């Protein structure tokens, strides 16, 4: 059985005291011996008899040292044990709390004594780390539950279609209809899994695997063109998608930027009454793209958690999305060093995507490459 840390500290303290006593005692006895010898020589040189007490000075000092040293060492060991117990009290309390805590919850807070010593620094740092870990575990648990719920809906639909199809012989038309439904639900599952994979990459910091200097205007125009096509096929009244051009250059990943813009435009088209407006602006350092719709708008209660994963307000519940589009768009913006925010609007919803523009030297290099 290994000795407790307090015992080792007490032993170390007692050993240090013993070493100090040994060195100081030897030095003291040496000094006494030299002084006694000098005194005896002086008496002999003057023809005086040597006192017997002078001969016993050194032995008496050594004997006193032999008696006092063990007592001092024992006292030092006891004092060291006491001081070690006091110093290690926060560690014992931390160990007790850790033993009582549940690993699945990380409901643990280390004691901070208020002494401002190294233990307080360590405990405070670990408490912050534990709090972050608790928050992460809570988000993972909620995210997993929401993902399971979203997967259950299309899987239930697929199972229902298959069970109905197997109850009796179906015509070719009925089987085609069933397979069409199964295909739609399978595509929905694939879309959800792709979204979850993107968010997992964002959490791991590997979302942006490659970069290049890109013309933001080209990406925006192609994305808006696809949004216009989807808007004309949404089964409702036609929705106009208007866009202003931009010549800004940004450094990033084209598919990811396209996806962020598509998510914003899909969200706007889904909730717009008649029009979606996309405006682009650049000041040489930041390119800003604003996507606005003339829909019912977003209430403050919904806006507070709009970018949370699987967050759904009244607007989202009426649509076919998973509640992940805005989360993914913001993750892409952050990966590019930009931001995505909900801006105040007198009517409908207004989202602003801000991305850092490339430096002027990179613009010139790109222009030179294009003319070469």
C-alpha positions in Angstrom: 0.0 0.0 0.0 1.5 3.3 -1.0 1.9 6.0 1.7 -0.6 8.8 1.6 0.6 12.1 0.1 0.3 13.8 3.5 2.6 11.2 5.0 5.2 11.7 2.3 5.0 15.4 2.8 5.4 15.0 6.5 8.4 12.7 6.0 9.9 15.2 3.6 9.5 18.0 6.2 11.0 15.9 9.0 13.9 14.9 6.8 14.6 18.5 5.9 14.5 19.4 9.7 16.8 16.5 10.5 19.3 17.5 7.8 19.2 21.1 9.1 19.7 20.0 12.7 22.6 17.7 11.6 24.4 20.4 9.7 23.8 23.1 12.3 24.6 20.7 15.2 27.9 19.6 13.6 28.8 23.2 12.9 28.0 24.2 16.4 30.0 21.3 18.0 32.9 22.1 15.6 32.9 25.8 16.7 32.7 24.7 20.4 35.6 22.3 19.9 37.8 25.0 18.3 37.0 27.5 21.0 37.7 24.9 23.8 41.0 23.9 22.2 42.0 27.5 21.9 41.1 28.2 25.5 43.0 25.1 26.7 46.1 26.1 24.7 46.0 29.6 26.2 45.8 28.1 29.7 48.7 25.7 29.0 50.8 28.5 27.6 50.4 30.5 30.8 51.2 27.4 32.9 47.7 27.1 34.3 46.2 23.7 34.9 43.5 22.5 32.4 40.0 22.4 33.9 38.3 19.0 33.7 35.1 20.8 32.6 36.9 22.1 29.5 37.5 18.5 28.4 33.8 17.7 28.8 32.4 20.6 26.8 32.4 18.8 23.4 31.0 15.5 24.7 28.3 17.3 26.6 27.3 19.3 23.5 27.2 16.1 21.4 25.1 14.4 24.0 22.7 17.3 24.1 22.5 17.2 20.4 21.8 13.5 20.4 18.9 14.1 22.9 17.4 17.2 21.3 17.6 16.1 17.6 15.3 13.1 17.8 12.7 15.1 19.8 13.0 18.0 17.2 12.6 15.5 14.3 9.6 13.9 15.9 8.0 17.3 16.5 8.8 18.3 13.0 7.1 15.1 11.7 4.0 15.8 13.7 3.9 19.4 12.7 4.6 18.5 9.0 1.7 16.0 9.1 -0.6 18.6 10.5 0.4 21.2 8.0 0.1 18.7 5.2 -3.4 17.7 6.2 -4.5 21.3 6.2 -2.8 22.0 2.9 -4.4 18.9 1.3 -7.9 19.5 2.7 -9.2 21.0 -0.6 -7.8 18.0 -2.5 -9.6 15.6 -0.1 -12.9 17.6 -0.6 -12.4 17.5 -4.3 -11.9 13.7 -4.2 -15.0 13.3 -2.1 -17.1 15.4 -4.6 -15.6 13.5 -7.6 -16.6 10.2 -6.0 -20.1 11.4 -5.4 -20.5 12.9 -8.9 -22.2 11.2 -11.8 -19.9 10.8 -14.8 -22.9 11.1 -17.1 -23.8 14.5 -15.8 -20.4 15.9 -14.7 -22.2 17.6 -11.8 -19.0 18.4 -10.1 -17.5 21.7 -8.8 -14.1 21.7 -7.1 -13.8 23.7 -3.9 -12.1 27.1 -4.1 -10.7 28.1 -0.7 -10.2 31.8 -1.5 -6.6 31.8 -0.5 -5.5 32.7 -4.0 -2.9 30.0 -4.1 -2.0 27.4 -6.7 -4.9 25.2 -5.7 -7.4 28.0 -6.2 -6.0 28.7 -9.6 -6.2 25.0 -10.6 -9.7 24.5 -9.1 -11.0 27.7 -10.9 -9.6 26.6 -14.2 -11.0 23.1 -13.9 -14.4 24.4 -12.8 -14.6 26.5 -16.0 -13.6 23.4 -18.0 -16.2 21.2 -16.2 -18.9 23.8 -16.9 -18.0 23.9 -20.6 -18.1 20.1 -20.6 -21.5 20.0 -19.0 -22.8 22.5 -21.6 -21.4 20.4 -24.4 -22.9 17.2 -23.0 -26.3 18.9 -22.7 -26.1 20.1 -26.3 -25.0 16.7 -27.5 -27.9 15.0 -25.6 -30.4 17.5 -27.0 -29.0 17.3 -30.5 -29.1 13.5 -30.5 -32.7 13.4 -29.3 -33.7 15.9 -31.9 -31.9 14.0 -34.7 -33.6 10.7 -33.6 -36.9 12.5 -33.7 -36.3 13.8 -37.2 -35.2 10.4 -38.4 -38.1 8.7 -36.9 -40.7 10.6 -39.0 -39.4 9.5 -42.5 -38.6 6.0 -41.3 -42.1 5.6 -40.0 -43.5 6.8 -43.3 -41.3 4.3 -45.2 -42.3 1.4 -43.0 -46.0 2.4 -43.3 -45.8 2.5 -47.1 -44.0 -0.9 -47.2 -46.5 -2.5 -44.8 -49.5 -1.3 -46.8 -47.9 -2.5 -50.1 -47.3 -6.0 -48.7 -50.9 -6.5 -47.5 -52.1 -7.5 -50.9 -51.1 -7.6 -54.5 -50.6 -4.2 -55.9 -50.9 -2.9 -59.5 -47.9 -1.4 -61.2 -49.2 2.1 -60.7 -49.7 1.5 -57.0 -46.2 0.1 -56.6 -44.8 3.1 -58.4 -46.6 5.5 -56.1 -45.4 3.6 -53.1 -41.8 3.5 -54.4 -42.1 7.2 -55.1 -43.0 7.9 -51.5 -40.3 5.7 -50.2 -37.8 7.5 -52.5 -38.9 10.9 -51.2 -38.6 9.9 -47.6 -35.2 8.2 -48.2 -34.0 11.4 -49.8 -35.2 13.3 -46.8 -33.1 11.0 -44.5 -30.1 11.5 -46.8 -30.5 15.3 -46.5 -30.7 15.1 -42.8 -27.6 12.9 -42.5 -25.7 15.2 -44.8 -26.7 18.2 -42.6 -25.7 16.3 -39.4 -22.3 15.5 -41.0 -21.7 19.1 -41.9 -22.5 20.2 -38.3 -20.2 17.5 -37.0 -17.4 18.7 -39.2 -18.1 22.3 -38.0 -17.8 21.1 -34.4 -14.5 19.4 -35.2 -13.1 22.4 -37.0 -12.7 20.5 -40.3 -15.6 22.0 -42.2 -13.4 24.3 -44.4 -10.9 21.8 -45.9 -9.8 23.8 -48.8 -9.7 27.5 -49.7 -9.5 29.6 -52.9 -10.0 33.2 -53.9 -13.6 33.3 -55.2 -15.8 35.8 -57.0 -18.7 36.2 -54.6 -20.9 37.7 -57.3 -20.7 34.5 -59.5 -21.6 32.3 -56.5 -24.5 34.6 -55.6 -25.9 34.8 -59.1 -25.9 31.0 -59.6 -27.5 30.5 -56.2 -30.2 33.1 -56.9 -30.9 31.4 -60.3 -31.5 28.1 -58.6 -33.7 29.8 -55.9 -35.8 31.4 -58.7 -36.4 28.0 -60.2 -37.4 26.5 -56.9 -39.6 29.5 -56.1 -41.5 28.9 -59.4 -42.1 25.3 -58.4 -43.3 25.8 -54.8 -47.0 25.3 -55.7 -48.0 28.7 -54.4 -48.2 32.1 -56.0 -45.1 33.0 -57.9 -42.3 34.6 -55.8 -40.0 37.1 -57.3 -36.3 36.8 -56.3 -34.4 40.0 -56.9 -30.7 40.4 -56.6 -28.1 43.1 -56.9 -24.6 42.2 -58.3 -21.3 42.5 -56.5 -17.6 42.3 -57.5 -16.3 41.3 -54.1 -13.7 38.6 -53.8 -13.6 36.3 -50.8 -11.3 33.5 -49.8 -13.2 30.3 -49.1 -14.8 27.1 -50.3 -17.3 27.5 -53.2 -19.6 24.6 -52.4 -19.9 25.7 -48.8 -20.6 29.3 -49.6 -23.2 28.2 -52.2 -24.8 26.0 -49.5 -24.9 28.9 -47.0 -26.6 31.2 -49.5 -29.0 28.4 -50.6 -30.1 27.8 -47.1 -30.8 31.5 -46.6 -32.7 31.8 -49.9 -34.6 28.6 -49.3 -35.6 29.9 -45.9 -36.7 33.2 -47.4 -38.6 31.6 -50.3 -40.4 29.2 -47.9 -41.8 32.1 -45.9 -42.1 34.9 -48.4 -45.5 36.1 -49.6 -44.5 37.5 -52.9 -40.9 38.7 -53.0 -37.4 37.9 -51.8 -34.7 40.6 -52.1 -31.0 39.9 -52.1 -28.7 42.9 -51.8 -24.9 42.8 -51.9 -22.5 45.5 -50.7 -18.8 45.8 -50.2 -16.5 48.4 -48.5 -13.2 46.8 -49.5 -12.7 44.9 -46.3 -16.1 43.2 -45.7 -18.7 41.9 -48.2 -22.2 41.9 -46.9 -25.1 40.0 -48.4 -28.6 40.7 -47.1 -31.5 38.3 -47.8 -34.9 39.7 -47.0 -38.4 38.3 -47.4 -41.9 39.9 -47.1 -43.2 37.1 -44.9 -44.8 37.2 -41.5 -41.4 38.0 -39.8 -39.8 36.5 -36.7 -41.0 37.1 -33.2 -38.4 38.0 -30.5 -39.1 34.7 -28.7 -38.1 32.7 -31.8 -35.3 35.1 -32.7 -33.4 34.4 -29.5 -32.7 30.7 -30.5 -33.1 31.0 -34.2 -29.6 29.7 -35.0 -29.8 26.8 -32.6 -29.8 23.3 -34.1 -33.3 21.9 -34.7 -34.7 25.3 -33.6 -38.2 25.7 -34.9 -40.6 28.5 -34.5 -44.0 29.1 -36.1 -42.4 29.9 -39.4 -40.4 26.7 -39.6 -43.1 24.4 -38.3 -45.2 25.1 -41.4 -42.3 24.2 -43.7 -40.6 21.0 -44.7 -37.1 21.8 -43.2 -35.3 20.2 -40.3 -34.5 23.4 -38.5 -30.8 23.0 -39.4 -30.5 25.3 -42.4 -29.7 28.4 -40.5 -27.4 26.6 -38.1 -25.4 25.2 -41.0 -25.3 28.6 -42.7 -23.9 30.3 -39.6 -21.3 27.5 -39.1 -20.2 28.0 -42.7 -20.0 31.8 -42.1 -17.9 31.3 -39.0 -15.6 28.9 -40.7 -14.9 31.6 -43.3 -14.2 34.2 -40.6 -17.5 35.8 -41.1 -20.9 36.2 -39.4 -24.5 35.5 -40.0 -27.1 37.5 -38.1 -30.7 38.4 -38.0 -31.2 42.1 -38.6 -34.1 44.3 -37.6 -36.7 44.7 -40.3 -40.0 46.6 -40.6 -41.5 43.7 -42.5 -40.6 40.1 -42.9 -37.2 38.7 -42.0 -33.8 40.1 -42.8 -30.6 38.0 -42.6 -27.1 39.5 -43.2 -24.1 37.3 -44.2 -20.8 39.2 -43.7 -17.6 37.8 -45.1 -14.0 39.2 -45.1 -12.8 40.3 -48.5 -9.4 39.4 -49.9 -6.5 41.8 -49.7 -5.8 44.1 -52.7 -2.6 42.1 -53.5 -4.7 39.0 -53.9 -7.1 40.8 -56.2 -4.2 42.0 -58.4 -2.7 38.5 -58.5 -6.1 37.1 -59.6 -6.5 39.7 -62.3 -3.0 39.0 -63.5 -3.7 35.3 -63.7 -6.9 35.9 -65.6 -5.1 38.0 -68.3 -2.1 35.7 -68.6 
